[in-house]
Amino acid sequence: MNKEIKKLKGANMDIDLTSDKSDIDWKQEICPWNKEENTKEHKCAIKNISICKYFCGIEYLDTVLCSYPNDNPLVSENAKDNE
């Protein structure tokens, strides 16, 4: 695994890691991008809408792989040019 990819636990496949729910039954880590900007704006992925440019996938069990603040090593150069 790339050393620049963080493992964020608690995704529970909503994979937003910014739940406003205070009554969730599992520990959910904070998105490092949101933490740095003191917001809840950034989401890892929203079904049928978008995927964060730092989102590197899911690892068993409910762990989001995140490259923030580094470039996503899984994104091709062609995709980066289209951002």
C-alpha positions as CSV (number, residue, x, y, z in Angstrom):
1,M,0.0,0.0,0.0
2,N,1.2,3.5,-0.9
3,K,2.4,5.3,2.3
4,E,0.5,8.4,1.2
5,I,-2.9,6.6,1.4
6,K,-4.7,6.8,4.7
7,K,-7.1,4.2,6.0
8,L,-10.3,5.9,7.5
9,K,-12.4,3.5,9.5
10,G,-16.2,3.7,9.9
11,A,-17.4,4.2,6.4
12,N,-20.3,1.7,6.8
13,M,-20.7,2.0,3.0
14,D,-22.4,5.4,3.1
15,I,-18.8,6.3,2.5
16,D,-19.2,10.0,3.2
17,L,-17.4,10.1,6.6
18,T,-19.2,13.3,7.4
19,S,-22.4,12.0,8.9
20,D,-24.5,14.6,10.7
21,K,-26.1,11.8,12.7
22,S,-24.9,11.8,16.3
23,D,-26.7,8.5,16.9
24,I,-24.7,6.2,14.6
25,D,-23.7,2.9,16.1
26,W,-20.1,2.8,14.9
27,K,-17.0,4.9,15.2
28,Q,-16.6,7.1,12.2
29,E,-13.2,8.8,11.5
30,I,-13.2,12.4,10.2
31,C,-12.4,13.2,6.6
32,P,-8.9,14.8,6.7
33,W,-9.9,17.4,4.1
34,N,-12.9,18.4,6.1
35,K,-10.8,18.5,9.3
36,E,-8.2,20.8,7.7
37,E,-10.9,23.2,6.3
38,N,-13.1,22.8,9.4
39,T,-16.2,21.9,7.3
40,K,-18.4,18.9,6.5
41,E,-18.6,19.8,2.8
42,H,-16.3,17.1,1.4
43,K,-17.6,13.6,0.9
44,C,-15.7,10.5,-0.2
45,A,-18.5,9.3,-2.6
46,I,-22.1,10.0,-3.2
47,K,-24.0,7.3,-5.0
48,N,-24.7,8.2,-8.7
49,I,-23.3,11.7,-8.1
50,S,-19.6,12.0,-7.4
51,I,-16.4,10.6,-6.1
52,C,-13.8,12.7,-4.3
53,K,-10.6,13.2,-6.1
54,Y,-8.7,11.7,-3.1
55,F,-10.9,8.6,-2.8
56,C,-8.8,5.5,-3.4
57,G,-11.3,2.8,-2.7
58,I,-12.7,0.6,0.0
59,E,-10.9,-2.0,2.1
60,Y,-12.5,-4.7,4.2
61,L,-14.2,-3.9,6.7
62,D,-15.8,-0.5,6.0
63,T,-12.4,1.3,5.6
64,V,-12.1,4.2,3.1
65,L,-8.7,4.6,1.4
66,C,-7.9,8.3,1.1
67,S,-4.8,10.1,-0.4
68,Y,-5.6,13.6,0.9
69,P,-3.6,15.9,0.7
70,N,-1.5,14.1,-1.9
71,D,-2.5,13.4,-5.5
72,N,-4.5,10.2,-5.9
73,P,-1.9,7.6,-7.1
74,L,-4.7,5.6,-8.7
75,V,-5.9,8.4,-11.1
76,S,-4.3,8.5,-14.5
77,E,-2.6,11.6,-15.9
78,N,-5.4,11.9,-18.5
79,A,-8.1,12.1,-15.8
80,K,-6.1,14.7,-13.9
81,D,-5.9,16.9,-17.0
82,N,-9.7,16.9,-17.2
83,E,-10.3,18.2,-13.6
